[in-house]
């Protein structure tokens, strides 16, 4: 029970937004937002949010310092449906990342909303 309460209090540091709100932020924001796609390389190449960087979730979980320079920057984490993104978010919280943004519905919601994607 105590562990659950601690986990929930940590989650309060994660901002949750929908895909349309993220698109508005990306189009109008003067602040830099780091987009982190934690899907596989193949998934990323098949379509991703413009300007996102692909580091698969299993790689990040083993070495979160790959993105240590973004510890105090707005950091959007997404995958296909949210499962892998949540694993990465948990690791980020454990490593004192300060501004984590979780997309409701992840890439599935982005595609369903017919928002633009880039392909490699």
QUIWOGI-V588812 format. One record per backbone hydrogen bond with DSSP energy under -1.0 kcal/mol. CO is the residue of the C=O (numbers start at 1). NH is the residue of the N-H. E is the energy in kcal/mol with one decimal. If there is no record, write none. Layout:
((CO:NH:E) (CO:NH:E))
//
This chain:
((1:5:-2.2) (2:6:-2.5) (3:7:-2.5) (4:8:-2.4) (5:9:-2.0) (6:10:-1.8) (7:11:-2.0) (10:13:-2.1) (11:14:-2.2) (15:102:-3.3) (17:104:-3.0) (18:22:-2.1) (19:23:-2.6) (20:24:-2.1) (21:25:-2.3) (22:26:-2.7) (23:27:-2.0) (24:28:-2.1) (25:29:-2.5) (34:76:-2.9) (35:53:-2.7) (36:78:-2.4) (37:55:-1.9) (38:57:-2.2) (40:44:-2.4) (41:45:-2.5) (42:46:-1.3) (44:47:-1.3) (45:120:-1.2) (48:118:-3.1) (49:52:-1.8) (53:37:-2.7) (56:60:-2.1) (57:61:-2.7) (58:62:-1.2) (59:63:-1.6) (63:66:-1.8) (64:67:-1.7) (65:68:-1.4) (67:70:-2.2) (68:71:-1.7) (70:73:-1.8) (71:98:-2.8) (74:34:-2.5) (75:101:-3.1) (76:36:-3.3) (78:38:-2.8) (79:107:-2.4) (80:108:-2.3) (82:86:-2.0) (83:87:-1.5) (84:88:-2.0) (85:89:-2.9) (86:90:-2.5) (87:91:-1.7) (88:92:-2.7) (89:93:-2.7) (90:94:-2.0) (92:97:-2.2) (93:96:-1.3) (99:75:-2.8) (100:15:-3.0) (101:77:-2.2) (102:17:-2.4) (103:106:-1.3) (105:109:-1.6) (106:110:-1.8) (107:111:-2.6) (108:112:-2.4) (109:113:-1.9) (110:115:-2.0) (111:114:-1.8) (118:48:-2.4))
//
